[in-house]
Amino acid sequence: MSSAQDQLEAYRTSIDNLDAILVHALAERFKVTQSVGRLKAEYNMPASDKAREARQIDRLRSLAHQSQLDPEFAEKFLNFIVAEVIQHHEKIRKS
Amino acid sequence: MSSAQDQLEAYRTSIDNLDAILVHALAERFKVTQSVGRLKAEYNMPASDKAREARQIDRLRSLAHQSQLDPEFAEKFLNFIVAEVIQHHEKIRKS
């Protein structure tokens, strides 16, 4: 049992490292989307761009396929992030 | 307007790069959690560990704070991932 526990701890260390990558990449992504939000507000560009969003979904599904991530999950993940981005953009427009 | 459009394209390239990092880190994270699921099933270890989950939330909130990501969002993100992991673990137990 002790070696199973050791193996579990080793896996958890990897999960913690990957979570640190994810949090930092997400932080950086929101910095960029906030810049996009300010740019769009300043130049009165449309808030959403359906063609861009369709390209992003296709690309993410393809990257997911390559890296053996469930493409359905990749799309769900993008939708989860985009919902947060839209909330941020609404705050920028109101401020 | 053309330079605003150029700036938008530059931001979008950064977003695409960050999305590639996110997808690959997520793919790797699910590989590890699937190994955890198999290990726990094999050694009959409990599927959930509330103390571990509380430590993960605290750590993610702290990493979020350091990287200027909204800690509430970081916690929502972890819950989103964990919901997917639980689905995977249930599949492993059934298989």
N, CA and C atoms of all chains as a GROMACS GRO file, in nm:
protein
  570
    1MET      N    1   0.083  -0.121   0.000
    1MET     CA    2   0.000   0.000   0.000
    1MET      C    3   0.086   0.126   0.000
    2SER      N    4   0.200   0.119   0.072
    2SER     CA    5   0.285   0.238   0.080
    2SER      C    6   0.335   0.279  -0.058
    3SER      N    7   0.366   0.182  -0.146
    3SER     CA    8   0.415   0.221  -0.277
    3SER      C    9   0.303   0.277  -0.365
    4ALA      N   10   0.179   0.229  -0.342
    4ALA     CA   11   0.066   0.289  -0.414
    4ALA      C   12   0.048   0.433  -0.367
    5GLN      N   13   0.064   0.454  -0.236
    5GLN     CA   14   0.052   0.590  -0.180
    5GLN      C   15   0.163   0.680  -0.237
    6ASP      N   16   0.284   0.626  -0.248
    6ASP     CA   17   0.395   0.703  -0.307
    6ASP      C   18   0.364   0.739  -0.452
    7GLN      N   19   0.310   0.642  -0.525
    7GLN     CA   20   0.275   0.667  -0.666
    7GLN      C   21   0.169   0.775  -0.676
    8LEU      N   22   0.070   0.768  -0.585
    8LEU     CA   23  -0.036   0.870  -0.582
    8LEU      C   24   0.024   1.008  -0.557
    9GLU      N   25   0.118   1.016  -0.463
    9GLU     CA   26   0.182   1.146  -0.433
    9GLU      C   27   0.257   1.199  -0.555
   10ALA      N   28   0.324   1.109  -0.628
   10ALA     CA   29   0.398   1.150  -0.748
   10ALA      C   30   0.302   1.205  -0.854
   11TYR      N   31   0.189   1.137  -0.872
   11TYR     CA   32   0.088   1.187  -0.967
   11TYR      C   33   0.036   1.324  -0.924
   12ARG      N   34   0.014   1.337  -0.793
   12ARG     CA   35  -0.041   1.464  -0.744
   12ARG      C   36   0.057   1.580  -0.766
   13THR      N   37   0.186   1.551  -0.754
   13THR     CA   38   0.286   1.656  -0.781
   13THR      C   39   0.278   1.699  -0.927
   14SER      N   40   0.260   1.603  -1.017
   14SER     CA   41   0.244   1.638  -1.160
   14SER      C   42   0.118   1.721  -1.181
   15ILE      N   43   0.008   1.681  -1.117
   15ILE     CA   44  -0.118   1.757  -1.130
   15ILE      C   45  -0.097   1.900  -1.080
   16ASP      N   46  -0.029   1.915  -0.966
   16ASP     CA   47  -0.005   2.050  -0.911
   16ASP      C   48   0.080   2.133  -1.007
   17ASN      N   49   0.181   2.072  -1.069
   17ASN     CA   50   0.264   2.145  -1.166
   17ASN      C   51   0.180   2.189  -1.286
   18LEU      N   52   0.098   2.098  -1.335
   18LEU     CA   53   0.015   2.131  -1.452
   18LEU      C   54  -0.088   2.238  -1.416
   19ASP      N   55  -0.140   2.233  -1.294
   19ASP     CA   56  -0.237   2.337  -1.252
   19ASP      C   57  -0.170   2.474  -1.246
   20ALA      N   58  -0.043   2.477  -1.206
   20ALA     CA   59   0.029   2.606  -1.204
   20ALA      C   60   0.044   2.660  -1.346
   21ILE      N   61   0.076   2.570  -1.442
   21ILE     CA   62   0.084   2.611  -1.584
   21ILE      C   63  -0.051   2.666  -1.628
   22LEU      N   64  -0.158   2.592  -1.596
   22LEU     CA   65  -0.293   2.632  -1.641
   22LEU      C   66  -0.332   2.768  -1.584
   23VAL      N   67  -0.308   2.788  -1.454
   23VAL     CA   68  -0.347   2.916  -1.392
   23VAL      C   69  -0.268   3.031  -1.455
   24HIS      N   70  -0.139   3.012  -1.476
   24HIS     CA   71  -0.060   3.121  -1.532
   24HIS      C   72  -0.097   3.148  -1.679
   25ALA      N   73  -0.124   3.043  -1.755
   25ALA     CA   74  -0.166   3.063  -1.895
   25ALA      C   75  -0.303   3.131  -1.900
   26LEU      N   76  -0.392   3.093  -1.809
   26LEU     CA   77  -0.524   3.158  -1.804
   26LEU      C   78  -0.511   3.305  -1.766
   27ALA      N   79  -0.424   3.333  -1.669
   27ALA     CA   80  -0.403   3.473  -1.626
   27ALA      C   81  -0.356   3.557  -1.745
   28GLU      N   82  -0.261   3.501  -1.818
   28GLU     CA   83  -0.207   3.572  -1.935
   28GLU      C   84  -0.315   3.588  -2.042
   29ARG      N   85  -0.395   3.482  -2.064
   29ARG     CA   86  -0.501   3.488  -2.165
   29ARG      C   87  -0.603   3.598  -2.131
   30PHE      N   88  -0.638   3.610  -2.003
   30PHE     CA   89  -0.734   3.716  -1.966
   30PHE      C   90  -0.671   3.854  -1.979
   31LYS      N   91  -0.540   3.864  -1.955
   31LYS     CA   92  -0.474   3.994  -1.979
   31LYS      C   93  -0.492   4.033  -2.126
   32VAL      N   94  -0.470   3.937  -2.216
   32VAL     CA   95  -0.481   3.967  -2.360
   32VAL      C   96  -0.626   3.997  -2.398
   33THR      N   97  -0.721   3.917  -2.347
   33THR     CA   98  -0.860   3.943  -2.387
   33THR      C   99  -0.909   4.077  -2.328
   34GLN      N  100  -0.853   4.117  -2.214
   34GLN     CA  101  -0.892   4.249  -2.162
   34GLN      C  102  -0.838   4.360  -2.254
   35SER      N  103  -0.717   4.339  -2.308
   35SER     CA  104  -0.666   4.437  -2.406
   35SER      C  105  -0.754   4.439  -2.530
   36VAL      N  106  -0.799   4.320  -2.572
   36VAL     CA  107  -0.890   4.312  -2.687
   36VAL      C  108  -1.018   4.390  -2.656
   37GLY      N  109  -1.071   4.371  -2.534
   37GLY     CA  110  -1.194   4.439  -2.494
   37GLY      C  111  -1.177   4.591  -2.499
   38ARG      N  112  -1.063   4.639  -2.449
   38ARG     CA  113  -1.039   4.785  -2.450
   38ARG      C  114  -1.026   4.837  -2.593
   39LEU      N  115  -0.952   4.760  -2.676
   39LEU     CA  116  -0.934   4.800  -2.817
   39LEU      C  117  -1.068   4.807  -2.890
   40LYS      N  118  -1.149   4.703  -2.870
   40LYS     CA  119  -1.280   4.699  -2.939
   40LYS      C  120  -1.370   4.813  -2.891
   41ALA      N  121  -1.364   4.843  -2.760
   41ALA     CA  122  -1.448   4.951  -2.706
   41ALA      C  123  -1.400   5.085  -2.764
   42GLU      N  124  -1.267   5.102  -2.770
   42GLU     CA  125  -1.210   5.229  -2.817
   42GLU      C  126  -1.243   5.255  -2.964
   43TYR      N  127  -1.232   5.150  -3.047
   43TYR     CA  128  -1.253   5.165  -3.192
   43TYR      C  129  -1.393   5.124  -3.235
   44ASN      N  130  -1.480   5.104  -3.134
   44ASN     CA  131  -1.618   5.068  -3.165
   44ASN      C  132  -1.630   4.946  -3.257
   45MET      N  133  -1.542   4.848  -3.232
   45MET     CA  134  -1.548   4.725  -3.311
   45MET      C  135  -1.653   4.632  -3.250
   46PRO      N  136  -1.716   4.546  -3.330
   46PRO     CA  137  -1.818   4.457  -3.275
   46PRO      C  138  -1.760   4.366  -3.165
   47ALA      N  139  -1.838   4.345  -3.058
   47ALA     CA  140  -1.790   4.267  -2.943
   47ALA      C  141  -1.767   4.122  -2.981
   48SER      N  142  -1.855   4.067  -3.067
   48SER     CA  143  -1.836   3.926  -3.101
   48SER      C  144  -1.811   3.912  -3.251
   49ASP      N  145  -1.740   3.804  -3.286
   49ASP     CA  146  -1.699   3.781  -3.425
   49ASP      C  147  -1.719   3.632  -3.449
   50LYS      N  148  -1.835   3.598  -3.508
   50LYS     CA  149  -1.875   3.457  -3.519
   50LYS      C  150  -1.777   3.376  -3.605
   51ALA      N  151  -1.720   3.439  -3.709
   51ALA     CA  152  -1.626   3.367  -3.796
   51ALA      C  153  -1.498   3.332  -3.718
   52ARG      N  154  -1.450   3.428  -3.641
   52ARG     CA  155  -1.332   3.403  -3.555
   52ARG      C  156  -1.362   3.291  -3.455
   53GLU      N  157  -1.479   3.297  -3.393
   53GLU     CA  158  -1.514   3.195  -3.292
   53GLU      C  159  -1.521   3.055  -3.355
   54ALA      N  160  -1.574   3.047  -3.477
   54ALA     CA  161  -1.583   2.917  -3.545
   54ALA      C  162  -1.442   2.864  -3.575
   55ARG      N  163  -1.352   2.955  -3.618
   55ARG     CA  164  -1.213   2.913  -3.645
   55ARG      C  165  -1.146   2.864  -3.517
   56GLN      N  166  -1.172   2.936  -3.405
   56GLN     CA  167  -1.112   2.895  -3.277
   56GLN      C  168  -1.159   2.757  -3.235
   57ILE      N  169  -1.288   2.731  -3.250
   57ILE     CA  170  -1.340   2.599  -3.212
   57ILE      C  171  -1.278   2.490  -3.298
   58ASP      N  172  -1.272   2.511  -3.429
   58ASP     CA  173  -1.211   2.411  -3.519
   58ASP      C  174  -1.066   2.384  -3.478
   59ARG      N  175  -0.992   2.493  -3.452
   59ARG     CA  176  -0.851   2.479  -3.419
   59ARG      C  177  -0.833   2.405  -3.286
   60LEU      N  178  -0.913   2.442  -3.186
   60LEU     CA  179  -0.900   2.377  -3.055
   60LEU      C  180  -0.935   2.229  -3.063
   61ARG      N  181  -1.037   2.196  -3.142
   61ARG     CA  182  -1.074   2.055  -3.158
   61ARG      C  183  -0.961   1.979  -3.223
   62SER      N  184  -0.895   2.043  -3.319
   62SER     CA  185  -0.784   1.978  -3.389
   62SER      C  186  -0.663   1.959  -3.294
   63LEU      N  187  -0.632   2.063  -3.215
   63LEU     CA  188  -0.524   2.051  -3.116
   63LEU      C  189  -0.557   1.944  -3.013
   64ALA      N  190  -0.684   1.937  -2.974
   64ALA     CA  191  -0.727   1.837  -2.875
   64ALA      C  192  -0.706   1.696  -2.933
   65HIS      N  193  -0.745   1.681  -3.058
   65HIS     CA  194  -0.730   1.552  -3.125
   65HIS      C  195  -0.582   1.509  -3.125
   66GLN      N  196  -0.494   1.603  -3.162
   66GLN     CA  197  -0.349   1.575  -3.165
   66GLN      C  198  -0.294   1.535  -3.029
   67SER      N  199  -0.348   1.599  -2.923
   67SER     CA  200  -0.289   1.576  -2.790
   67SER      C  201  -0.372   1.476  -2.708
   68GLN      N  202  -0.464   1.407  -2.776
   68GLN     CA  203  -0.546   1.303  -2.712
   68GLN      C  204  -0.636   1.356  -2.601
   69LEU      N  205  -0.677   1.482  -2.616
   69LEU     CA  206  -0.779   1.537  -2.526
   69LEU      C  207  -0.913   1.520  -2.598
   70ASP      N  208  -1.018   1.491  -2.523
   70ASP     CA  209  -1.151   1.478  -2.584
   70ASP      C  210  -1.191   1.610  -2.652
   71PRO      N  211  -1.210   1.611  -2.785
   71PRO     CA  212  -1.244   1.736  -2.855
   71PRO      C  213  -1.372   1.801  -2.802
   72GLU      N  214  -1.469   1.718  -2.757
   72GLU     CA  215  -1.591   1.773  -2.697
   72GLU      C  216  -1.557   1.855  -2.573
   73PHE      N  217  -1.462   1.800  -2.493
   73PHE     CA  218  -1.423   1.871  -2.372
   73PHE      C  219  -1.351   2.001  -2.407
   74ALA      N  220  -1.266   1.997  -2.510
   74ALA     CA  221  -1.193   2.119  -2.552
   74ALA      C  222  -1.292   2.228  -2.591
   75GLU      N  223  -1.398   2.190  -2.660
   75GLU     CA  224  -1.498   2.288  -2.702
   75GLU      C  225  -1.574   2.342  -2.580
   76LYS      N  226  -1.609   2.252  -2.487
   76LYS     CA  227  -1.677   2.292  -2.362
   76LYS      C  228  -1.588   2.389  -2.284
   77PHE      N  229  -1.457   2.359  -2.283
   77PHE     CA  230  -1.360   2.442  -2.213
   77PHE      C  231  -1.355   2.582  -2.275
   78LEU      N  232  -1.348   2.589  -2.407
   78LEU     CA  233  -1.345   2.720  -2.475
   78LEU      C  234  -1.472   2.799  -2.441
   79ASN      N  235  -1.587   2.733  -2.443
   79ASN     CA  236  -1.712   2.802  -2.410
   79ASN      C  237  -1.711   2.855  -2.267
   80PHE      N  238  -1.651   2.777  -2.177
   80PHE     CA  239  -1.641   2.817  -2.036
   80PHE      C  240  -1.556   2.944  -2.022
   81ILE      N  241  -1.444   2.948  -2.095
   81ILE     CA  242  -1.353   3.064  -2.090
   81ILE      C  243  -1.420   3.186  -2.155
   82VAL      N  244  -1.484   3.162  -2.271
   82VAL     CA  245  -1.544   3.273  -2.346
   82VAL      C  246  -1.656   3.338  -2.265
   83ALA      N  247  -1.732   3.257  -2.189
   83ALA     CA  248  -1.838   3.312  -2.103
   83ALA      C  249  -1.778   3.412  -2.004
   84GLU      N  250  -1.660   3.378  -1.950
   84GLU     CA  251  -1.592   3.466  -1.854
   84GLU      C  252  -1.542   3.592  -1.925
   85VAL      N  253  -1.487   3.575  -2.046
   85VAL     CA  254  -1.435   3.688  -2.124
   85VAL      C  255  -1.548   3.788  -2.152
   86ILE      N  256  -1.666   3.736  -2.188
   86ILE     CA  257  -1.780   3.824  -2.220
   86ILE      C  258  -1.818   3.906  -2.096
   87GLN      N  259  -1.818   3.842  -1.979
   87GLN     CA  260  -1.845   3.916  -1.854
   87GLN      C  261  -1.745   4.029  -1.834
   88HIS      N  262  -1.615   3.998  -1.860
   88HIS     CA  263  -1.511   4.102  -1.846
   88HIS      C  264  -1.537   4.216  -1.943
   89HIS      N  265  -1.571   4.181  -2.069
   89HIS     CA  266  -1.591   4.284  -2.171
   89HIS      C  267  -1.709   4.374  -2.134
   90GLU      N  268  -1.813   4.312  -2.077
   90GLU     CA  269  -1.929   4.393  -2.037
   90GLU      C  270  -1.889   4.492  -1.928
   91LYS      N  271  -1.802   4.448  -1.836
   91LYS     CA  272  -1.753   4.538  -1.731
   91LYS      C  273  -1.675   4.654  -1.792
   92ILE      N  274  -1.590   4.624  -1.894
   92ILE     CA  275  -1.510   4.730  -1.959
   92ILE      C  276  -1.602   4.833  -2.025
   93ARG      N  277  -1.707   4.785  -2.094
   93ARG     CA  278  -1.799   4.876  -2.164
   93ARG      C  279  -1.874   4.966  -2.065
   94LYS      N  280  -1.906   4.907  -1.949
   94LYS     CA  281  -1.982   4.984  -1.848
   94LYS      C  282  -1.894   5.083  -1.774
   95SER      N  283  -1.760   5.056  -1.772
   95SER     CA  284  -1.672   5.139  -1.687
   95SER      C  285  -1.630   5.267  -1.759
   96MET      N  286  -0.794   5.277  -3.860
   96MET     CA  287  -0.863   5.150  -3.832
   96MET      C  288  -0.773   5.031  -3.865
   97SER      N  289  -0.692   5.045  -3.971
   97SER     CA  290  -0.606   4.933  -4.010
   97SER      C  291  -0.509   4.897  -3.897
   98SER      N  292  -0.458   4.997  -3.825
   98SER     CA  293  -0.364   4.963  -3.720
   98SER      C  294  -0.436   4.901  -3.599
   99ALA      N  295  -0.561   4.940  -3.577
   99ALA     CA  296  -0.639   4.873  -3.471
   99ALA      C  297  -0.663   4.728  -3.511
  100GLN      N  298  -0.690   4.706  -3.641
  100GLN     CA  299  -0.711   4.570  -3.692
  100GLN      C  300  -0.581   4.487  -3.677
  101ASP      N  301  -0.467   4.550  -3.708
  101ASP     CA  302  -0.338   4.481  -3.690
  101ASP      C  303  -0.315   4.444  -3.544
  102GLN      N  304  -0.348   4.538  -3.456
  102GLN     CA  305  -0.330   4.513  -3.313
  102GLN      C  306  -0.420   4.398  -3.267
  103LEU      N  307  -0.544   4.397  -3.319
  103LEU     CA  308  -0.637   4.289  -3.286
  103LEU      C  309  -0.579   4.154  -3.331
  104GLU      N  310  -0.524   4.151  -3.453
  104GLU     CA  311  -0.465   4.026  -3.504
  104GLU      C  312  -0.349   3.980  -3.416
  105ALA      N  313  -0.267   4.076  -3.370
  105ALA     CA  314  -0.154   4.041  -3.283
  105ALA      C  315  -0.205   3.982  -3.151
  106TYR      N  316  -0.309   4.042  -3.093
  106TYR     CA  317  -0.367   3.987  -2.970
  106TYR      C  318  -0.422   3.846  -2.996
  107ARG      N  319  -0.486   3.829  -3.111
  107ARG     CA  320  -0.546   3.697  -3.140
  107ARG      C  321  -0.439   3.589  -3.155
  108THR      N  322  -0.324   3.626  -3.211
  108THR     CA  323  -0.213   3.529  -3.220
  108THR      C  324  -0.168   3.487  -3.080
  109SER      N  325  -0.161   3.583  -2.988
  109SER     CA  326  -0.124   3.548  -2.850
  109SER      C  327  -0.230   3.458  -2.787
  110ILE      N  328  -0.356   3.489  -2.809
  110ILE     CA  329  -0.464   3.405  -2.755
  110ILE      C  330  -0.453   3.263  -2.811
  111ASP      N  331  -0.426   3.252  -2.941
  111ASP     CA  332  -0.414   3.118  -3.002
  111ASP      C  333  -0.296   3.041  -2.942
  112ASN      N  334  -0.183   3.111  -2.920
  112ASN     CA  335  -0.068   3.044  -2.858
  112ASN      C  336  -0.102   2.996  -2.717
  113LEU      N  337  -0.168   3.082  -2.641
  113LEU     CA  338  -0.204   3.046  -2.503
  113LEU      C  339  -0.305   2.931  -2.502
  114ASP      N  340  -0.398   2.931  -2.598
  114ASP     CA  341  -0.495   2.820  -2.606
  114ASP      C  342  -0.425   2.688  -2.636
  115ALA      N  343  -0.320   2.692  -2.718
  115ALA     CA  344  -0.244   2.569  -2.746
  115ALA      C  345  -0.177   2.519  -2.618
  116ILE      N  346  -0.120   2.612  -2.540
  116ILE     CA  347  -0.060   2.573  -2.410
  116ILE      C  348  -0.168   2.510  -2.321
  117LEU      N  349  -0.284   2.575  -2.313
  117LEU     CA  350  -0.392   2.527  -2.226
  117LEU      C  351  -0.439   2.388  -2.267
  118VAL      N  352  -0.460   2.368  -2.398
  118VAL     CA  353  -0.509   2.237  -2.445
  118VAL      C  354  -0.406   2.128  -2.414
  119HIS      N  355  -0.279   2.156  -2.439
  119HIS     CA  356  -0.178   2.052  -2.414
  119HIS      C  357  -0.160   2.025  -2.264
  120ALA      N  358  -0.167   2.130  -2.182
  120ALA     CA  359  -0.156   2.109  -2.036
  120ALA      C  360  -0.278   2.032  -1.985
  121LEU      N  361  -0.396   2.062  -2.040
  121LEU     CA  362  -0.516   1.988  -2.000
  121LEU      C  363  -0.507   1.842  -2.042
  122ALA      N  364  -0.458   1.818  -2.164
  122ALA     CA  365  -0.444   1.680  -2.212
  122ALA      C  366  -0.352   1.601  -2.118
  123GLU      N  367  -0.241   1.664  -2.080
  123GLU     CA  368  -0.146   1.598  -1.990
  123GLU      C  369  -0.209   1.576  -1.852
  124ARG      N  370  -0.284   1.678  -1.803
  124ARG     CA  371  -0.348   1.666  -1.672
  124ARG      C  372  -0.446   1.548  -1.670
  125PHE      N  373  -0.523   1.531  -1.779
  125PHE     CA  374  -0.619   1.419  -1.782
  125PHE      C  375  -0.546   1.285  -1.793
  126LYS      N  376  -0.430   1.282  -1.860
  126LYS     CA  377  -0.352   1.158  -1.862
  126LYS      C  378  -0.315   1.120  -1.718
  127VAL      N  379  -0.271   1.219  -1.640
  127VAL     CA  380  -0.230   1.191  -1.502
  127VAL      C  381  -0.350   1.151  -1.417
  128THR      N  382  -0.463   1.223  -1.431
  128THR     CA  383  -0.579   1.188  -1.347
  128THR      C  384  -0.635   1.051  -1.387
  129GLN      N  385  -0.618   1.012  -1.512
  129GLN     CA  386  -0.663   0.877  -1.550
  129GLN      C  387  -0.573   0.772  -1.484
  130SER      N  388  -0.444   0.802  -1.474
  130SER     CA  389  -0.354   0.710  -1.402
  130SER      C  390  -0.394   0.703  -1.254
  131VAL      N  391  -0.429   0.819  -1.198
  131VAL     CA  392  -0.476   0.822  -1.058
  131VAL      C  393  -0.603   0.735  -1.044
  132GLY      N  394  -0.694   0.748  -1.140
  132GLY     CA  395  -0.819   0.671  -1.136
  132GLY      C  396  -0.791   0.521  -1.139
  133ARG      N  397  -0.697   0.481  -1.227
  133ARG     CA  398  -0.664   0.338  -1.235
  133ARG      C  399  -0.600   0.289  -1.106
  134LEU      N  400  -0.507   0.371  -1.052
  134LEU     CA  401  -0.439   0.335  -0.927
  134LEU      C  402  -0.539   0.319  -0.812
  135LYS      N  403  -0.631   0.417  -0.802
  135LYS     CA  404  -0.729   0.413  -0.693
  135LYS      C  405  -0.822   0.292  -0.708
  136ALA      N  406  -0.860   0.261  -0.833
  136ALA     CA  407  -0.948   0.146  -0.855
  136ALA      C  408  -0.874   0.018  -0.819
  137GLU      N  409  -0.746   0.009  -0.860
  137GLU     CA  410  -0.668  -0.113  -0.837
  137GLU      C  411  -0.647  -0.139  -0.688
  138TYR      N  412  -0.616  -0.032  -0.612
  138TYR     CA  413  -0.584  -0.047  -0.470
  138TYR      C  414  -0.703  -0.016  -0.380
  139ASN      N  415  -0.820  -0.002  -0.446
  139ASN     CA  416  -0.942   0.024  -0.368
  139ASN      C  417  -0.930   0.145  -0.276
  140MET      N  418  -0.863   0.249  -0.329
  140MET     CA  419  -0.849   0.372  -0.250
  140MET      C  420  -0.975   0.457  -0.272
  141PRO      N  421  -1.013   0.541  -0.174
  141PRO     CA  422  -1.135   0.622  -0.191
  141PRO      C  423  -1.124   0.715  -0.312
  142ALA      N  424  -1.237   0.728  -0.385
  142ALA     CA  425  -1.236   0.808  -0.509
  142ALA      C  426  -1.211   0.955  -0.479
  143SER      N  427  -1.268   1.005  -0.368
  143SER     CA  428  -1.247   1.147  -0.341
  143SER      C  429  -1.173   1.165  -0.210
  144ASP      N  430  -1.102   1.278  -0.198
  144ASP     CA  431  -1.019   1.305  -0.082
  144ASP      C  432  -1.039   1.453  -0.051
  145LYS      N  433  -1.131   1.481   0.043
  145LYS     CA  434  -1.174   1.619   0.071
  145LYS      C  435  -1.058   1.707   0.118
  146ALA      N  436  -0.965   1.649   0.195
  146ALA     CA  437  -0.852   1.729   0.246
  146ALA      C  438  -0.763   1.771   0.130
  147ARG      N  439  -0.735   1.678   0.040
  147ARG     CA  440  -0.656   1.709  -0.080
  147ARG      C  441  -0.727   1.818  -0.163
  148GLU      N  442  -0.857   1.804  -0.182
  148GLU     CA  443  -0.932   1.902  -0.263
  148GLU      C  444  -0.926   2.041  -0.200
  149ALA      N  445  -0.935   2.047  -0.066
  149ALA     CA  446  -0.928   2.178   0.002
  149ALA      C  447  -0.790   2.240  -0.017
  150ARG      N  448  -0.685   2.156  -0.010
  150ARG     CA  449  -0.548   2.208  -0.032
  150ARG      C  450  -0.533   2.258  -0.175
  151GLN      N  451  -0.591   2.185  -0.270
  151GLN     CA  452  -0.582   2.227  -0.412
  151GLN      C  453  -0.649   2.362  -0.434
  152ILE      N  454  -0.766   2.380  -0.374
  152ILE     CA  455  -0.838   2.507  -0.390
  152ILE      C  456  -0.757   2.621  -0.331
  153ASP      N  457  -0.705   2.602  -0.209
  153ASP     CA  458  -0.624   2.708  -0.145
  153ASP      C  459  -0.504   2.743  -0.232
  154ARG      N  460  -0.437   2.640  -0.285
  154ARG     CA  461  -0.316   2.663  -0.364
  154ARG      C  462  -0.350   2.735  -0.494
  155LEU      N  463  -0.458   2.692  -0.561
  155LEU     CA  464  -0.496   2.757  -0.687
  155LEU      C  465  -0.534   2.902  -0.665
  156ARG      N  466  -0.606   2.928  -0.556
  156ARG     CA  467  -0.645   3.067  -0.527
  156ARG      C  468  -0.520   3.152  -0.502
  157SER      N  469  -0.422   3.094  -0.435
  157SER     CA  470  -0.299   3.168  -0.408
  157SER      C  471  -0.219   3.193  -0.538
  158LEU      N  472  -0.210   3.091  -0.624
  158LEU     CA  473  -0.144   3.108  -0.755
  158LEU      C  474  -0.218   3.212  -0.838
  159ALA      N  475  -0.351   3.210  -0.832
  159ALA     CA  476  -0.431   3.306  -0.908
  159ALA      C  477  -0.401   3.448  -0.860
  160HIS      N  478  -0.396   3.463  -0.729
  160HIS     CA  479  -0.368   3.593  -0.669
  160HIS      C  480  -0.233   3.645  -0.718
  161GLN      N  481  -0.130   3.558  -0.715
  161GLN     CA  482   0.005   3.597  -0.761
  161GLN      C  483   0.006   3.638  -0.908
  162SER      N  484  -0.076   3.569  -0.990
  162SER     CA  485  -0.068   3.594  -1.135
  162SER      C  486  -0.179   3.688  -1.182
  163GLN      N  487  -0.248   3.752  -1.085
  163GLN     CA  488  -0.354   3.848  -1.116
  163GLN      C  489  -0.473   3.789  -1.192
  164LEU      N  490  -0.497   3.660  -1.165
  164LEU     CA  491  -0.619   3.597  -1.216
  164LEU      C  492  -0.721   3.605  -1.102
  165ASP      N  493  -0.849   3.625  -1.134
  165ASP     CA  494  -0.953   3.630  -1.032
  165ASP      C  495  -0.958   3.496  -0.956
  166PRO      N  496  -0.929   3.496  -0.824
  166PRO     CA  497  -0.929   3.370  -0.749
  166PRO      C  498  -1.063   3.296  -0.755
  167GLU      N  499  -1.173   3.371  -0.764
  167GLU     CA  500  -1.304   3.307  -0.778
  167GLU      C  501  -1.310   3.227  -0.908
  168PHE      N  502  -1.254   3.286  -1.014
  168PHE     CA  503  -1.253   3.216  -1.143
  168PHE      C  504  -1.165   3.092  -1.135
  169ALA      N  505  -1.050   3.103  -1.067
  169ALA     CA  506  -0.959   2.988  -1.055
  169ALA      C  507  -1.030   2.872  -0.986
  170GLU      N  508  -1.108   2.905  -0.884
  170GLU     CA  509  -1.181   2.800  -0.812
  170GLU      C  510  -1.290   2.738  -0.901
  171LYS      N  511  -1.361   2.825  -0.976
  171LYS     CA  512  -1.465   2.778  -1.069
  171LYS      C  513  -1.402   2.687  -1.175
  172PHE      N  514  -1.281   2.726  -1.220
  172PHE     CA  515  -1.209   2.649  -1.321
  172PHE      C  516  -1.173   2.510  -1.266
  173LEU      N  517  -1.121   2.505  -1.142
  173LEU     CA  518  -1.086   2.376  -1.082
  173LEU      C  519  -1.210   2.288  -1.071
  174ASN      N  520  -1.322   2.347  -1.028
  174ASN     CA  521  -1.446   2.268  -1.018
  174ASN      C  522  -1.490   2.214  -1.153
  175PHE      N  523  -1.471   2.295  -1.257
  175PHE     CA  524  -1.507   2.255  -1.394
  175PHE      C  525  -1.424   2.133  -1.437
  176ILE      N  526  -1.293   2.138  -1.408
  176ILE     CA  527  -1.203   2.028  -1.445
  176ILE      C  528  -1.235   1.903  -1.363
  177VAL      N  529  -1.255   1.924  -1.232
  177VAL     CA  530  -1.278   1.810  -1.142
  177VAL      C  531  -1.406   1.736  -1.181
  178ALA      N  532  -1.509   1.810  -1.224
  178ALA     CA  533  -1.634   1.746  -1.269
  178ALA      C  534  -1.605   1.651  -1.386
  179GLU      N  535  -1.517   1.691  -1.475
  179GLU     CA  536  -1.479   1.607  -1.589
  179GLU      C  537  -1.398   1.485  -1.541
  180VAL      N  538  -1.307   1.509  -1.447
  180VAL     CA  539  -1.224   1.399  -1.393
  180VAL      C  540  -1.313   1.293  -1.329
  181ILE      N  541  -1.414   1.337  -1.253
  181ILE     CA  542  -1.504   1.242  -1.186
  181ILE      C  543  -1.576   1.156  -1.289
  182GLN      N  544  -1.620   1.218  -1.398
  182GLN     CA  545  -1.684   1.141  -1.508
  182GLN      C  546  -1.589   1.034  -1.562
  183HIS      N  547  -1.459   1.075  -1.581
  183HIS     CA  548  -1.360   0.979  -1.632
  183HIS      C  549  -1.342   0.863  -1.534
  184HIS      N  550  -1.333   0.898  -1.403
  184HIS     CA  551  -1.310   0.794  -1.301
  184HIS      C  552  -1.428   0.695  -1.297
  185GLU      N  553  -1.549   0.749  -1.313
  185GLU     CA  554  -1.664   0.660  -1.314
  185GLU      C  555  -1.658   0.562  -1.430
  186LYS      N  556  -1.611   0.613  -1.546
  186LYS     CA  557  -1.595   0.524  -1.663
  186LYS      C  558  -1.494   0.414  -1.633
  187ILE      N  559  -1.379   0.450  -1.566
  187ILE     CA  560  -1.275   0.352  -1.534
  187ILE      C  561  -1.332   0.244  -1.442
  188ARG      N  562  -1.408   0.286  -1.340
  188ARG     CA  563  -1.464   0.188  -1.245
  188ARG      C  564  -1.562   0.093  -1.312
  189LYS      N  565  -1.637   0.148  -1.409
  189LYS     CA  566  -1.736   0.065  -1.479
  189LYS      C  567  -1.672  -0.030  -1.580
  190SER      N  568  -1.550   0.007  -1.626
  190SER     CA  569  -1.492  -0.072  -1.738
  190SER      C  570  -1.419  -0.196  -1.687
   0.00000   0.00000   0.00000
